[in-house]
């Protein structure tokens, strides 16, 4: 397993070892011992799975407030996404900065998104399926978001008119968002 620390402190790109042959492939998508060897010590307690039927579906930018903040380990099992993380830790030197990554069934990359980050993705292919582990249960009372198109962030999304949920059309700008990190 190859684990790369990213510019935004605490975020990591995880690339599992893939064993492929004429039949297909095998990989360990999660191995607690190997994760711990790379400093990933989170106790993941829930798996989530989403399907986006068409390209251009944008989900985000989501986070949960403390004490129900979540660390996420994201991976794509079918299709591909442009995955974006945004540092929303007020005292962080990278507060308000974002990074984007292509995650796909082909590259098998995984993204570790620590607590204190907003997260979102845009599908690049039809019938994209995303699975992610979290270390805290979903809490509607702590669920928050930031506008995907906040001009102060200038996130370089691969679409200009994404397919959005009603909820994702109503998130505030970062400067108006409730943050407790």
PECORVEN-V746534 format. One record per backbone hydrogen bond with DSSP energy under -1.0 kcal/mol. NH is the residue of the N-H (numbers start at 1). CO is the residue of the C=O. Records with the same first field share a line. If there is no record, write none. Layout:
NH: CO / CO
This chain:
2: 15
4: 13
6: 11
11: 8
12: 112
13: 4
14: 110
15: 2
19: 26
21: 24
24: 21
26: 19
35: 31
36: 32
37: 33
38: 34
39: 36
40: 35
41: 39
45: 134
46: 134
48: 132
50: 130
52: 128
56: 123
58: 163
59: 121
62: 119
63: 144
65: 142
68: 65
72: 113
73: 133
74: 111
75: 131
77: 129
78: 129
81: 103
82: 122
83: 101
84: 120
85: 99
86: 118
87: 97
88: 116
92: 89
95: 92
96: 87
97: 94
99: 85
101: 83
103: 81
105: 79
108: 104
110: 14
111: 74
112: 12
113: 72
118: 86
119: 62
120: 84
121: 59
122: 82
123: 57
124: 80
128: 52
129: 78
130: 50
131: 75
132: 48
133: 73
134: 46
135: 71
142: 139
144: 63
146: 61
147: 172
150: 147
153: 150
154: 150
157: 155
163: 56
169: 166
170: 167
176: 173
177: 174
